[in-house]
């Protein structure tokens, strides 16, 4: 694979140098990705508090039970409408919002 995701524990003052471009964080609506897909690219999103995707540093936010999928996506869309970059990551147990702060 020619693309790469870089997991990191950067401080908020450091830059994010990920070259993973498969997720467009500039869409006007939330994207939902599988945690396993991120982990396949080297992002341990189940253990880190910050991840770097498409050269954007995202911080772990609220998690939702899978049965509250619509609520998670609605909240992610609210963050996006407020100008934040936001991603919903789905694991086998829950959905977690990741967003810029």
C-alpha positions in Angstrom: 0.0 0.0 0.0 1.3 3.4 -0.9 -0.5 5.4 1.8 0.2 5.5 5.4 -1.5 6.5 8.6 0.7 7.6 11.5 -0.4 7.2 15.1 1.2 9.5 17.5 1.0 11.0 21.0 1.8 14.5 19.9 1.2 17.6 22.1 -1.4 20.0 20.7 1.5 22.3 19.7 3.2 19.8 17.4 2.4 19.2 13.8 0.7 16.2 12.3 2.5 14.7 9.3 0.3 11.8 8.3 0.1 11.0 4.6 -3.1 8.9 4.8 -5.5 10.5 2.3 -8.3 8.0 2.1 -10.5 9.9 4.5 -11.8 13.3 3.4 -12.2 15.3 6.6 -13.4 18.3 4.7 -16.8 16.8 3.8 -19.9 18.6 5.1 -21.1 15.4 6.9 -19.6 12.8 9.2 -17.6 9.9 7.8 -17.8 6.6 9.7 -14.8 4.2 9.5 -14.1 0.9 11.1 -11.5 0.8 13.9 -10.0 -2.3 12.3 -9.4 -0.4 9.0 -7.5 2.3 10.8 -5.5 -0.2 12.8 -4.6 -2.0 9.6 -2.8 1.2 8.6 -1.0 1.6 11.9 -3.4 3.7 13.9 -4.1 2.1 17.3 -7.3 4.1 17.7 -8.5 1.9 20.5 -5.6 2.8 22.7 -4.5 6.3 21.7 -6.0 9.7 22.8 -4.8 11.4 19.6 -4.5 10.2 16.1 -3.3 11.8 12.9 -5.4 11.3 9.8 -5.1 13.2 6.5 -2.6 15.5 8.1 -5.1 16.5 10.8 -4.5 15.8 14.5 -7.8 14.4 16.0 -8.5 13.9 19.7 -10.7 11.2 21.2 -14.1 12.4 22.1 -17.3 10.9 23.3 -18.1 7.2 22.8 -21.6 5.8 22.1 -23.0 2.3 22.3 -23.6 0.8 18.8 -27.4 1.2 19.4 -26.9 5.0 19.5 -25.3 5.1 16.1 -27.6 7.9 14.8 -26.9 10.0 17.9 -23.1 9.7 17.4 -23.4 10.7 13.7 -25.8 13.6 14.6 -23.3 14.9 17.2 -20.4 14.5 14.7 -22.4 16.5 12.1 -23.0 19.3 14.7 -19.2 19.5 15.3 -18.6 19.7 11.6 -21.3 22.4 11.2 -19.4 24.3 13.9 -16.2 24.2 11.8 -14.4 21.3 13.4 -13.0 18.3 11.6 -14.7 15.1 12.9 -14.5 11.4 12.3 -16.7 8.6 13.7 -14.8 5.4 14.4 -16.8 2.2 14.8 -15.4 -0.7 16.8 -17.1 -4.0 17.6 -18.3 -2.4 20.9 -19.0 1.2 20.3 -18.6 4.4 18.1 -16.1 7.0 19.1 -16.0 10.6 17.9 -12.5 11.9 17.0 -12.3 15.7 16.3 -10.1 18.7 16.2 -10.1 20.9 19.3 
